[in-house]
Amino acid sequence: MPNLTIKDIARISGCSVSTISRVINDRPDVRPETKEHVLKVMREAGFVPNTNARQLKIQQSRSVVFVVKGTRNLFFASSTAAGVSGACPVQQVYYLNFKPEQDQDWQDLAAEYTKETGVPVTVVTAASGQYETTLMSEMEKSEAPTLFQVNGPVGLANWKDYCLDLSDSKLYGELTQ
């Protein structure tokens, strides 16, 4: 069943839409057996919660995308993390890296930034050739990446709903000087 909604899952499971929502949001006010039943129905139906719908409902997004040419500029990474932590109420940074060969550089930068600012930075590196699959999976989690990369115009088209226009921001000004 393509494009299932929580209403479809409610109908299939025999539960209310609000119960399905509470299960998706991992709320504690759902009986364990009900939660298990709903999760089973969701798995069997191939249901994936729509993060965009959730963000529209709560009117906030927890993700910021920076589209840049190249990833070797470690100054960019430092400025990006600093810009995000200064511009948003971010108490931690979760960066999903797509280049396994650069993992150690990102880990070192994360440790240095955490040491300097006190803001914990977690770097997760997707396996070679698995970035898009990993990104889709991670974006469905309640603690989705704070920072991630998109792969050119095609990647941007796929992830445009998660993008934030920063052209009027201080960060943008620093990157374009």
N, C-alpha and C positions, 0 to 999 in steps of 0.2 A: 504494500500500500504506500504509494509515494505521497509526499507532502502531508503527512499526518499532523494534526493539531492536538492540543491537549483535550479539546472537546471530543475528538475521535477516540483518544485513549480513555477518557472518562466513559464514553459509551461502551467501548469494548470491555473495559474492566468492571463496569457496573458501579463505579465510584463517581463522586461529584468532581466537577472541574476544580473546585477549591482544594480538594484532597490531592488531585494530580499535581496541582501547583505546589502544594506543601511538600510533596514527595520530591519533585524536581529541585526545589530549593532547600532540600535536606532539613526541613523544619522538625523539631522534636515532638510536635503535637500530632503525630501520626502513629497509630498502633503498629508495632513491628510487623505483624502478619499482613496488615493492609499495605504497608510500604513494600514488603517482599512481593506481594501479589501484583501491585502496580508496576514495580521494576521488572517483573517477569513479563507482564503484558507488553511493556515498552520494548524490552529486548526482542521478544518474539515478533513484534510488529515492525521492528527496525526503526523505531521512533527515536529521533534525535531532537532534543529541545532546541527551539529557535532562540538563540541568544539575542538576535536583533529585536525580536518581539518583546523579550524581557526588558531590554534596555529602553525600548520605547515606552513600555508600561511604567517603569520606575523613573523614566526621564533622566537617566544618567548612563554613562559608559565608563567602564573601568580600564579601557584600553586606548592607547595612543600609538599611532603608526608614524614612523618617520621614513620618508622615501628619499633615499640619497643615492648618489652614484658612487659605488665602491664601498668597501667596508674596512679597508686597511688603515684608515685614518683614526688612530686611537684618540686623538684630540676630539674628534667628533663624538666618540662614545662617551668620553668624560663630560663634554659639554651637554650631550643629550641627557645623560642621567642627572646631571646637575640641573638642567633646565626643567626636566620633568619633576624632579623632587622639589624644586623651588616654585613651580607654577601650579602644581596640583597637590592635593593633600595626600601625598604618597609617603608612607612610612617604610616602605620596602620596595625594591625593584626586582621584577622577575623578567629576565631577558632570555628569549628563545633564539639561540644561535643556529644558523643553518650551515655553517662551514666547519666540519670537524677538524680540519687542519688549522683553524684559528682558535680552537677551544682554549688552549693554554693562555693565549694572549688575553682573551676575554676573562678567564678566571683570574689572571693576575691583575687586570684592570679593576675587576669587581672587588677584589681584596683591598687594593689600594684605595678605591673610592670609599669603601666601607670604613676603612681605617681613618681616612681624612674627615668623613662627614658623619659617621655613626649610622648611616642608612644602610641596612643590609641589602646586598645585591646577590641574587641567585642567578647563576647562568646555567641553563640547560641546553645541551647541544644535541640536535637531532642526528640520528644515524645518517650516513651518506645516502643520498637519494630518497630519504624519507621525510624531508622537511615539511612538505605540504600536508602529508598525512598526519604528522605529529602536530603541526599547527592547528589543523582542524580539530583534532582530539583535545588539545590543550585549551582551545578557545571555548569549548563546551563546559569546561570546569568552572566552578565558582571562583577559583583563584587563577584566572587566565593570565597569560603573560602581560606585563606592563609595557614591554617593548618587544617588538618582533620585526622581522624584515619581510618585505615582499619582493618578488622576483620580477622587476620591470613592469611594463604596462599590463601584461596579462595578470600578474599577481595583484597589481593595484586594482584592476577591474574586479577581481574575485573578492578583495578585502576592502573595497571602498566604503562600505557601511561602517567600518571600524576606524576610518581615517578622520583625523581632526585637522582642519585647516589652521596652520600655525603661521600663516604669512603676515599676520599683524602682531606676532609675539616677539619678545626680546630675544628668545632663542633663535628665531628665524633671522633676525637682524644680525646676530653674532655670526651665524653660519654663512651669511651672504656678503660679509664685509670684504 
